[in-house]
Amino acid sequence: MDIVRLDHFRAFAAAWHVSAGAATAQTGQWVPGPGQDFFSAAEKEFGGLPFIAEDLGLITPDVEALRDQFQLPGMRVLQFAFDGNLRNPHLPNNYSTNCVVYTGTHDNPTTRGWFEELSDPQRLTLSHCLGRPVDSREAASTLIDVAWSSPAGLAITPLQDVLNLGNEARMNLPGRADGNWRWRCTEDMLIPAAFQWLHDLTKRTKPIAFDGLRGS
């Protein structure tokens, strides 16, 4: 089954419109999006909604209500989870099955690079949450393990994390106009041991079938 991630999902509820000639975005205004009319029409056409809602950032109750009205799975990102707040929605203990967990996305550092940039107190918080010490060599594999073992109906990790690469392999830095989307995977990077480990992890964690994404 193919599925589409709806980037900037909040715009389906309302989007910030700015005139083309405006000097800054401060002069914009909120304009209602297509909302439930769009999703009702899509559901009628497809017989189901093959969508993931990218519901990251500052999400207001109307956005959550639209997502939940159509039982769309939202996104959870483990790199956002370990701030010491037990109610953090990105912590696996707070997941429903109807969500998709990522170690990081194309807009994040690689997980190894993310860990290497953490302060000592942040590393201690991460280790406390996971119940074991973590170092840069195993940060990516640890978060992949956490994602695969979580209640989420679908787990996704960038190839850079499977290969345990640092920020030299980062895909995108939001807000920077140049130098993005230049990382390329070469054949010699595809180490069989990395994929055997992922295969074994997938068998061990017995992930929930994708059709169960709307389970709760």
C-alpha positions in Angstrom: 0.0 0.0 0.0 1.3 3.4 -1.0 0.9 6.3 1.4 1.4 10.1 1.1 2.8 12.3 3.8 1.0 15.7 3.8 3.7 18.2 4.6 2.7 21.2 6.7 -0.6 19.6 7.5 -1.7 22.5 9.6 -2.4 24.5 6.4 -5.4 22.2 5.7 -7.0 23.9 8.8 -5.6 27.4 8.3 -2.5 28.9 6.6 -0.7 32.2 7.1 -1.1 34.3 3.9 1.3 37.1 3.2 1.1 39.5 0.2 3.8 38.9 -2.4 5.1 42.4 -2.0 5.3 42.4 1.8 8.6 43.3 3.4 8.1 40.8 6.2 5.7 38.0 7.0 4.4 39.9 10.0 1.7 41.6 7.9 0.0 38.3 7.0 -3.2 36.9 8.2 -4.7 33.4 8.9 -6.9 32.2 6.1 -9.0 29.0 6.5 -7.8 26.0 4.5 -9.9 23.4 2.7 -10.5 21.5 5.9 -12.9 18.7 6.1 -14.4 19.3 2.6 -11.1 18.2 1.1 -10.7 15.1 3.2 -14.4 14.1 2.8 -14.0 14.3 -1.0 -10.7 12.4 -0.9 -12.3 9.7 1.3 -15.2 9.3 -1.1 -12.8 9.1 -4.1 -10.3 6.6 -2.6 -12.5 4.7 -0.2 -9.9 5.5 2.5 -7.3 8.1 3.2 -3.7 7.0 2.4 -2.3 10.0 4.3 0.1 10.7 7.1 -0.4 14.1 8.7 2.9 16.1 9.2 1.7 17.7 12.4 5.0 19.0 13.7 5.6 22.5 15.0 3.1 24.8 16.7 -0.1 22.9 16.3 -3.4 24.4 17.4 -6.5 22.5 18.6 -8.3 23.0 15.2 -5.4 21.2 13.4 -5.6 18.3 15.9 -9.4 18.1 15.5 -9.1 17.9 11.7 -6.4 15.2 12.0 -8.5 13.1 14.5 -11.8 13.6 12.7 -10.4 11.6 9.8 -8.2 9.3 12.0 -5.0 10.4 10.2 -1.8 9.2 11.8 0.4 12.0 13.0 4.2 12.1 13.2 6.4 11.5 16.2 10.2 12.3 16.1 12.5 10.7 18.6 15.0 13.5 18.4 12.3 15.8 19.9 11.4 13.4 22.7 14.1 13.7 25.4 13.6 17.0 27.1 12.7 15.6 30.5 9.0 16.3 30.1 7.1 13.0 30.7 4.1 14.4 28.7 6.2 15.1 25.6 4.1 13.6 22.7 7.3 12.3 21.1 8.1 10.0 24.0 7.1 6.4 23.0 5.2 5.9 26.2 2.7 8.6 24.9 2.1 7.0 21.5 -1.0 5.5 20.2 -0.8 2.9 17.4 -2.2 5.4 15.0 1.0 7.3 14.5 4.3 7.1 12.6 7.6 7.4 14.5 10.8 8.6 12.9 14.3 8.7 14.4 14.6 12.0 12.6 13.4 13.5 9.3 15.1 15.1 6.3 15.0 18.4 8.3 16.8 17.0 11.3 20.5 16.2 11.9 21.5 12.6 11.5 20.9 10.9 14.8 24.7 10.4 15.3 25.2 14.1 14.5 22.3 15.1 16.8 23.8 13.1 19.7 27.2 14.6 19.2 25.7 18.1 19.5 23.9 17.4 22.7 25.2 19.0 25.9 26.3 16.8 28.8 23.0 17.4 30.7 21.0 16.5 27.6 22.9 13.3 27.2 22.2 12.4 30.8 18.5 13.1 30.3 18.6 10.8 27.2 20.3 8.0 29.1 17.9 8.4 32.0 14.9 8.1 29.7 16.3 5.1 28.0 17.5 3.4 31.2 21.1 2.9 29.8 24.1 5.0 28.8 24.4 5.9 25.1 27.4 7.1 23.2 27.8 8.5 19.7 28.7 5.2 18.1 25.4 3.6 19.2 23.0 6.6 19.3 21.5 5.9 15.9 21.1 2.1 16.4 19.6 2.8 19.9 17.0 5.2 18.5 16.1 2.9 15.7 15.6 0.1 18.2 13.4 2.4 20.3 11.3 3.4 17.2 10.9 -0.3 16.1 9.9 -1.4 19.6 7.4 1.5 20.1 3.6 1.2 19.9 3.6 3.2 16.7 1.9 1.6 13.7 4.8 2.5 11.4 8.5 3.3 12.1 10.7 5.1 9.6 14.4 5.9 9.8 16.6 7.8 7.3 19.2 5.7 5.5 21.9 7.9 7.1 20.9 6.5 10.5 20.9 2.9 9.3 24.5 3.6 8.1 25.4 5.4 11.4 26.6 8.6 9.5 27.3 11.9 11.1 26.2 15.4 10.1 28.4 15.3 7.0 25.4 13.3 5.6 22.7 15.7 6.8 20.1 16.2 4.1 18.6 19.6 4.8 19.0 22.6 7.2 15.8 24.5 7.3 16.2 28.3 6.8 19.4 27.9 4.8 19.1 28.7 1.1 22.2 27.0 -0.2 24.0 23.7 0.3 21.0 21.5 1.0 20.0 18.2 -0.6 23.5 17.4 -1.7 24.2 14.2 0.2 24.3 11.1 -2.0 24.5 7.5 -1.1 27.1 5.5 -3.0 27.1 1.7 -3.5 30.1 1.2 -1.3 28.2 2.7 1.7 25.6 -0.1 1.6 27.2 -2.3 4.1 25.5 -5.7 4.4 26.0 -5.9 8.1 23.8 -2.8 8.7 20.9 -4.2 6.8 21.2 -7.6 8.4 21.0 -5.9 11.8 17.9 -4.0 10.7 16.4 -7.3 9.4 17.0 -9.0 12.7 15.6 -6.1 14.6 12.5 -6.1 12.5 11.9 -9.8 13.1 12.6 -9.4 16.8 10.2 -6.5 17.4 7.4 -7.9 15.3 6.0 -4.6 14.2 2.2 -3.9 14.0 0.8 -4.5 10.5 0.5 -1.2 8.5 -3.2 -1.8 8.1 -3.5 -1.4 11.8 -2.4 2.3 11.8 -6.0 3.4 12.7 -6.2 0.9 15.5 -6.4 3.4 18.3 
